[in-house]
Amino acid sequence: MKIIFFIILIISGITIYSFKSFEMELLNGGFSWTMSKLLPYVTAVIEGILLAYTFSKGFKFKPKIVKVLAVLLLFVVPFATAFVLHPIYEGDFSSEGTEVKSSTLKTDEKYDLLIVTIPDCPFCLESIFRLKQIKKRNPSVKMLFSVCTTNKQKLSLYKELIAGDFDIALAEDIDASVKIADAHFPTFVQLKKGLPVYKWSNDQFGAGAMDEFESGIN
């Protein structure tokens, strides 16, 4: 049992060290965004249970309270460490968005998702990684990264990071774009036949929202 304890301890350390890689492997393996986000934490909990169990069976301590405290600590440590190093933020599992009932915004009918952004926006830059993953998982999806500016030079960094994986352009109607985003950038707008039907702000476009969007792709 002692050998099993140390094996599980090593595996637990590897899980925590490669937490994000584990998540990406699940995502690339076809798991949903929600499950890919959740399973590493679930794994840490299971490892905590196994560590506590194998320790309680394989080691003897006196007084008994020392062993009880050690078992409780081992049970908590894997998940607690994972959570500290990889905290769960409010929007990570979010799916709550807003139905778009009226808007003058219109795009080419080929697009499924419009990303309303502004120049030099760190959150807009960060969103590109998620969008690339969505594109990788759904090669047929059409996305337009729309930047609310008239200055073409402001597109250069975004273009470099997007690297042709999806389209980028100046916003054709800046006023309508800013209005639909409620001045929250980036905002992710689901499109049907070129018209906005649903939208998520950046802190709403979590794992649940991405699962919801992907399920609606034709």
QUISULKA-V30320 format. One record per run of one state. SS is the DSSP state (2 for helix, 1 for strand, 0 for the rest). FROM is the first residue (numbers start at 1). LEN is the number of residues. Records with the same first field share a line. If there is no record, write none. Layout:
SS: FROM-LEN ; FROM-LEN
//
This chain:
0: 1-1 ; 18-1 ; 29-4 ; 59-5 ; 86-12 ; 100-6 ; 107-6 ; 118-4 ; 138-5 ; 148-4 ; 163-4 ; 171-3 ; 182-5 ; 193-2 ; 202-5 ; 216-3
2: 2-16 ; 19-10 ; 33-26 ; 64-22 ; 122-16 ; 152-11 ; 174-8 ; 207-9
1: 98-2 ; 106-1 ; 113-5 ; 143-5 ; 167-4 ; 187-6 ; 195-7
//
